[in-house]
Amino acid sequence: MPVATHVFRAATIAVTLFSGITHAEGIDSEHIFGFMIGSDVGDAGEREFQTQTTGRFDKGAGRYHAGEQEFELELVPVENFRIELGTAFAGHDIRDVAGLDDRRQLSWTGASLDLRYRFLARETAPFGMTFAVQSEGSRIDDISGAGAWRYGTTFTLAFDREIVPDFAIAALNLSYQPEWTRFSSLAETEREVTVGAAFALMAQFRPGILLGGEARYFRHYDGFGLDALSGQALFIGPTAYFQLSERSRLTVSWSTQAWGRASGLRAGLDLANFEHHQARLVFGVNF
């Protein structure tokens, strides 16, 4: 069955579930998730500075540690529309990993632009819905750390809904991420795409403290036609959000590949296209 059909059915189910839940508001979903996004985009005139640290670990035999440190400026110029400008540094520590050169380096990667528009707000609709487009240009390949010109765009449709007023919120993300990579040592351009569906549930045990988890499923394809599946993986892990003060916040998330399979292999994980473990730490402050 075509992937588009699965995505459409998932969106239909999510809309049906969320629309049948009693209306509530109170939890701001903009920053409470680790690897996912919420439908809230902030208030008009709001400005924030954010640092996001992401680590990716383990590709089977050998040592694989990769990390990215992003610095981002978030602006909400008008109601329901958010702009985020960012730049990042990446580090790689790779040794004896099949298919990858040994490497130990830290370098500046490039810049990113994230645009989000909220079409439905939970205050006036049965559920929140936001469409996000994040574009990124990089000087290195994010997996191998090799010199390359890489450009990728992630299109995300985010839904969320408070299922228990002021206590529990559920979210669904549907994503499509095409990437172009041209390695400095090669004359060819690689084209690939990752399609994903993610679900999260967070509960507010105390004001400003939310605990929960995220489950994310990805399918990776060679080329843009969605007909050459190269691998798939399911990530599951906990997420915690802390409102540190009136202006500052912290989100911590850990995700483990619980199941996966690379095309042509019988292994229980796909460590060719994905990592075994991923972690993220996000700190933000309003000004």
Secondary structure, 3 states (H helix, E strand, C coil): CCHHHHHHHHHHHHHHHHHCCCCCCCCCCCCCCCCCCCCCCCCCCCEEEEEEEEEEECCCCCEEEEEEEEEEEEEEEECCEEEEEEEEEEEEEEECCCCCCCEEEEEEEEEEEEEEEEEECCCCCCCEEEEEEEEEEEEECCCCCCEEEEEEEEEEEEEEEEEECCCEEEEEEEEEEEEEEEECCCCCEEEEEEEEEEEEEEEEEECCEEEEEEEEEEEEEECCCCCCEEEEEEEEEEEEEEECCCCEEEEEEEEEEEEEEECCCCCCCCCCCCCCEEEEEEEEEEC
